[in-house]
Amino acid sequence: MEQFLTELLGSDPSLGELRKSLAERAEGTPLFLEEMVRGLVADGVLAGQSGRYELTRPVESITVPSTIQSLIAARIQQLGDSERQVLQLASVIGKNVPFPLLRALSPLSDAELEACLAKLQSLEFLFEVQSYPHVEHTFKHALTLKVTYESLLAEDRKRLH
């Protein structure tokens, strides 16, 4: 876990206390660790790039959600409306998301949909797993799919099925 943390954060001595705190919170779960680091970057707590981050504020002032589900939910809430809608539509489709099916469900134009998918890939919610005969995406992790699906109102889930 220590090596993984160093790969994610870097070896800056100022990160020592944060590294310890994240390792304790993650309890050996790499996905939780990755999500915590992503959240800290998104919140501006960490500046720089993967493997070479620096703290922007004292460790004592940092709060990290206590569960991976709450971390993922917070990341979903930070998305723009279109990206969140596309991710939620994808969650209704399931783990593997064929572009033609997503396009049929989405009110967005192809260009807007492709831009949203590119953003969701850059944020590592989805990955492209197939490009021929049609593009297909998959969720990075089953837990991301579950949290996204559960973020939909029950009536929206029913309507989309």
Order of alpha helices (4+ residues) and beta strands (2+ residues): alpha-alpha-alpha-beta-beta-alpha-alpha-beta-alpha-alpha-beta-beta-alpha-alpha
